[in-house]
Amino acid sequence: MIAIRDDFPRLTPEEYFAWEEEQQVRHEYIDGEVYAMTGGTLNHSEIALNFCLLLKSHLKSSGCRILNSDARVNIHNSSNYVYPDISVSCDARDQTATKFLSYPCLIVEVLSPKAEAYDRGDKFAMYRLSPSLQDYVLVSANKVAIDIYHKNDRGRWEILSYLAGDLVELECINLIFPIEDVFADIVFGDSAEDV
């Protein structure tokens, strides 16, 4: 996420939606300011696609919406809008939404070294404001590893870490799968392109 320019004017949400429709890249909208979304690596893209396909297959005909990184999520009780790599909403109020989801139960971010601190910190703090969110999934793009922040029955967030050979559980959508399904056909390397 990169700030546009220091002298770029603050926008209202309505101005942001109109302005972004004419842009060639996506922008998150936080507290009246817009931030360009940077591109990811090929591994990032393929991991996100593998995860989307897994979710789509599991939730087929369930009434849930599974959306990729082209879909915005509105941060609960705010005028902030972000683009997670994957979002899932099973809430009837999101079924007819056309510009953004408001009630996700599951959000997935594929990590990059430059954005990992933001995804684990400030972005997760925003996502936690959503009462509908139950699982926040962080997927490594550099190794077979997944962290899930799960909201337990007492409303407290706990972290579950998974590595190669583990079965991953997403309680919010009743799905258990081998972690390797998300990393199918991924080749990890040491080149600058993979970081």
Contacts in CASP RR format, 6 or more apart in sequence:
PFRMAT RR
TARGET T0000
AUTHOR 0000-0000-0000
METHOD contacts of the structure
MODEL  1
MIAIRDDFPRLTPEEYFAWEEEQQVRHEYIDGEVYAMTGGTLNHSEIALN
FCLLLKSHLKSSGCRILNSDARVNIHNSSNYVYPDISVSCDARDQTATKF
LSYPCLIVEVLSPKAEAYDRGDKFAMYRLSPSLQDYVLVSANKVAIDIYH
KNDRGRWEILSYLAGDLVELECINLIFPIEDVFADIVFGDSAEDV
1 28 0 8 1.000
1 35 0 8 1.000
1 36 0 8 1.000
1 37 0 8 1.000
1 38 0 8 1.000
1 115 0 8 1.000
1 118 0 8 1.000
2 35 0 8 1.000
2 36 0 8 1.000
2 38 0 8 1.000
3 33 0 8 1.000
3 35 0 8 1.000
3 36 0 8 1.000
4 27 0 8 1.000
4 33 0 8 1.000
4 34 0 8 1.000
4 35 0 8 1.000
4 36 0 8 1.000
8 33 0 8 1.000
8 34 0 8 1.000
10 32 0 8 1.000
10 33 0 8 1.000
11 19 0 8 1.000
11 29 0 8 1.000
11 32 0 8 1.000
11 33 0 8 1.000
11 34 0 8 1.000
12 32 0 8 1.000
12 79 0 8 1.000
13 29 0 8 1.000
13 32 0 8 1.000
13 79 0 8 1.000
13 81 0 8 1.000
16 27 0 8 1.000
16 29 0 8 1.000
16 32 0 8 1.000
16 34 0 8 1.000
16 81 0 8 1.000
17 99 0 8 1.000
19 34 0 8 1.000
20 26 0 8 1.000
20 27 0 8 1.000
20 29 0 8 1.000
20 34 0 8 1.000
25 36 0 8 1.000
25 37 0 8 1.000
26 36 0 8 1.000
26 37 0 8 1.000
26 69 0 8 1.000
26 70 0 8 1.000
26 83 0 8 1.000
27 34 0 8 1.000
27 35 0 8 1.000
27 36 0 8 1.000
27 37 0 8 1.000
28 34 0 8 1.000
28 35 0 8 1.000
28 37 0 8 1.000
28 80 0 8 1.000
28 81 0 8 1.000
28 82 0 8 1.000
28 83 0 8 1.000
29 35 0 8 1.000
29 79 0 8 1.000
29 80 0 8 1.000
29 81 0 8 1.000
29 82 0 8 1.000
30 80 0 8 1.000
30 82 0 8 1.000
30 126 0 8 1.000
31 80 0 8 1.000
32 79 0 8 1.000
37 69 0 8 1.000
37 83 0 8 1.000
38 114 0 8 1.000
38 115 0 8 1.000
40 112 0 8 1.000
41 112 0 8 1.000
41 141 0 8 1.000
41 193 0 8 1.000
41 194 0 8 1.000
41 195 0 8 1.000
42 193 0 8 1.000
43 141 0 8 1.000
43 142 0 8 1.000
43 186 0 8 1.000
43 187 0 8 1.000
43 188 0 8 1.000
43 194 0 8 1.000
44 85 0 8 1.000
44 110 0 8 1.000
44 112 0 8 1.000
44 141 0 8 1.000
46 185 0 8 1.000
46 186 0 8 1.000
47 110 0 8 1.000
47 139 0 8 1.000
47 141 0 8 1.000
47 182 0 8 1.000
47 183 0 8 1.000
47 186 0 8 1.000
48 68 0 8 1.000
48 69 0 8 1.000
48 85 0 8 1.000
48 86 0 8 1.000
48 108 0 8 1.000
48 110 0 8 1.000
48 139 0 8 1.000
50 181 0 8 1.000
50 182 0 8 1.000
50 183 0 8 1.000
50 184 0 8 1.000
50 185 0 8 1.000
50 186 0 8 1.000
51 85 0 8 1.000
51 86 0 8 1.000
51 108 0 8 1.000
51 110 0 8 1.000
51 137 0 8 1.000
51 139 0 8 1.000
51 182 0 8 1.000
52 66 0 8 1.000
52 68 0 8 1.000
52 86 0 8 1.000
54 175 0 8 1.000
54 177 0 8 1.000
54 181 0 8 1.000
54 182 0 8 1.000
55 66 0 8 1.000
55 86 0 8 1.000
55 88 0 8 1.000
55 106 0 8 1.000
55 173 0 8 1.000
55 175 0 8 1.000
56 66 0 8 1.000
58 173 0 8 1.000
58 175 0 8 1.000
58 177 0 8 1.000
59 66 0 8 1.000
59 88 0 8 1.000
59 90 0 8 1.000
59 173 0 8 1.000
62 90 0 8 1.000
63 90 0 8 1.000
63 95 0 8 1.000
64 88 0 8 1.000
64 89 0 8 1.000
64 90 0 8 1.000
64 105 0 8 1.000
64 173 0 8 1.000
65 88 0 8 1.000
65 89 0 8 1.000
65 90 0 8 1.000
65 94 0 8 1.000
65 95 0 8 1.000
65 101 0 8 1.000
66 86 0 8 1.000
66 87 0 8 1.000
66 88 0 8 1.000
67 86 0 8 1.000
67 87 0 8 1.000
67 88 0 8 1.000
67 89 0 8 1.000
67 101 0 8 1.000
68 85 0 8 1.000
68 86 0 8 1.000
69 83 0 8 1.000
69 84 0 8 1.000
69 85 0 8 1.000
69 86 0 8 1.000
70 83 0 8 1.000
71 83 0 8 1.000
71 87 0 8 1.000
71 100 0 8 1.000
71 101 0 8 1.000
72 81 0 8 1.000
72 82 0 8 1.000
72 83 0 8 1.000
72 99 0 8 1.000
72 100 0 8 1.000
72 101 0 8 1.000
73 81 0 8 1.000
73 82 0 8 1.000
73 83 0 8 1.000
73 84 0 8 1.000
73 87 0 8 1.000
73 100 0 8 1.000
73 101 0 8 1.000
73 102 0 8 1.000
73 104 0 8 1.000
73 107 0 8 1.000
74 80 0 8 1.000
74 81 0 8 1.000
74 100 0 8 1.000
74 101 0 8 1.000
74 102 0 8 1.000
75 81 0 8 1.000
75 82 0 8 1.000
75 126 0 8 1.000
75 127 0 8 1.000
75 129 0 8 1.000
75 130 0 8 1.000
76 102 0 8 1.000
76 129 0 8 1.000
76 130 0 8 1.000
76 131 0 8 1.000
76 132 0 8 1.000
77 129 0 8 1.000
78 126 0 8 1.000
78 129 0 8 1.000
80 126 0 8 1.000
81 100 0 8 1.000
82 123 0 8 1.000
82 126 0 8 1.000
84 104 0 8 1.000
84 107 0 8 1.000
84 108 0 8 1.000
84 109 0 8 1.000
85 108 0 8 1.000
85 109 0 8 1.000
85 110 0 8 1.000
86 106 0 8 1.000
86 107 0 8 1.000
86 108 0 8 1.000
87 101 0 8 1.000
87 104 0 8 1.000
87 106 0 8 1.000
87 107 0 8 1.000
87 108 0 8 1.000
88 104 0 8 1.000
88 105 0 8 1.000
88 106 0 8 1.000
88 107 0 8 1.000
88 172 0 8 1.000
88 173 0 8 1.000
89 101 0 8 1.000
89 102 0 8 1.000
89 103 0 8 1.000
89 104 0 8 1.000
89 105 0 8 1.000
89 132 0 8 1.000
90 105 0 8 1.000
90 173 0 8 1.000
91 102 0 8 1.000
91 103 0 8 1.000
91 105 0 8 1.000
91 132 0 8 1.000
93 102 0 8 1.000
93 103 0 8 1.000
94 101 0 8 1.000
94 102 0 8 1.000
94 103 0 8 1.000
94 104 0 8 1.000
103 130 0 8 1.000
103 132 0 8 1.000
104 130 0 8 1.000
104 132 0 8 1.000
104 133 0 8 1.000
105 132 0 8 1.000
105 133 0 8 1.000
105 134 0 8 1.000
105 135 0 8 1.000
105 172 0 8 1.000
105 173 0 8 1.000
106 133 0 8 1.000
106 134 0 8 1.000
106 135 0 8 1.000
106 136 0 8 1.000
106 137 0 8 1.000
106 170 0 8 1.000
106 172 0 8 1.000
106 173 0 8 1.000
107 127 0 8 1.000
107 133 0 8 1.000
107 135 0 8 1.000
107 136 0 8 1.000
107 137 0 8 1.000
108 137 0 8 1.000
108 138 0 8 1.000
108 139 0 8 1.000
109 115 0 8 1.000
109 119 0 8 1.000
109 123 0 8 1.000
109 136 0 8 1.000
109 137 0 8 1.000
109 138 0 8 1.000
109 139 0 8 1.000
110 139 0 8 1.000
110 140 0 8 1.000
110 141 0 8 1.000
111 119 0 8 1.000
111 138 0 8 1.000
111 139 0 8 1.000
111 140 0 8 1.000
111 141 0 8 1.000
111 142 0 8 1.000
112 141 0 8 1.000
112 195 0 8 1.000
113 142 0 8 1.000
113 195 0 8 1.000
116 138 0 8 1.000
119 138 0 8 1.000
120 138 0 8 1.000
124 136 0 8 1.000
124 149 0 8 1.000
127 133 0 8 1.000
127 136 0 8 1.000
128 136 0 8 1.000
128 157 0 8 1.000
133 151 0 8 1.000
134 150 0 8 1.000
134 151 0 8 1.000
134 171 0 8 1.000
134 172 0 8 1.000
135 148 0 8 1.000
135 149 0 8 1.000
135 150 0 8 1.000
135 151 0 8 1.000
135 170 0 8 1.000
135 171 0 8 1.000
135 172 0 8 1.000
135 173 0 8 1.000
136 148 0 8 1.000
136 149 0 8 1.000
136 150 0 8 1.000
137 146 0 8 1.000
137 147 0 8 1.000
137 148 0 8 1.000
137 149 0 8 1.000
137 170 0 8 1.000
138 146 0 8 1.000
138 147 0 8 1.000
138 148 0 8 1.000
138 149 0 8 1.000
139 145 0 8 1.000
139 146 0 8 1.000
139 182 0 8 1.000
140 146 0 8 1.000
141 194 0 8 1.000
142 188 0 8 1.000
142 194 0 8 1.000
142 195 0 8 1.000
143 188 0 8 1.000
144 163 0 8 1.000
144 164 0 8 1.000
144 165 0 8 1.000
144 179 0 8 1.000
144 180 0 8 1.000
144 183 0 8 1.000
145 161 0 8 1.000
145 162 0 8 1.000
145 163 0 8 1.000
146 161 0 8 1.000
146 162 0 8 1.000
146 168 0 8 1.000
146 179 0 8 1.000
146 182 0 8 1.000
147 159 0 8 1.000
147 160 0 8 1.000
147 161 0 8 1.000
147 162 0 8 1.000
148 159 0 8 1.000
148 160 0 8 1.000
148 161 0 8 1.000
148 162 0 8 1.000
148 168 0 8 1.000
148 169 0 8 1.000
148 170 0 8 1.000
149 157 0 8 1.000
149 158 0 8 1.000
149 159 0 8 1.000
150 157 0 8 1.000
150 158 0 8 1.000
150 159 0 8 1.000
150 160 0 8 1.000
150 171 0 8 1.000
151 157 0 8 1.000
152 158 0 8 1.000
160 169 0 8 1.000
162 168 0 8 1.000
162 179 0 8 1.000
163 179 0 8 1.000
164 179 0 8 1.000
164 180 0 8 1.000
165 178 0 8 1.000
165 179 0 8 1.000
165 180 0 8 1.000
166 178 0 8 1.000
166 179 0 8 1.000
167 176 0 8 1.000
167 177 0 8 1.000
167 178 0 8 1.000
167 179 0 8 1.000
168 176 0 8 1.000
168 177 0 8 1.000
168 178 0 8 1.000
168 179 0 8 1.000
168 182 0 8 1.000
169 175 0 8 1.000
169 176 0 8 1.000
170 176 0 8 1.000
188 194 0 8 1.000
END
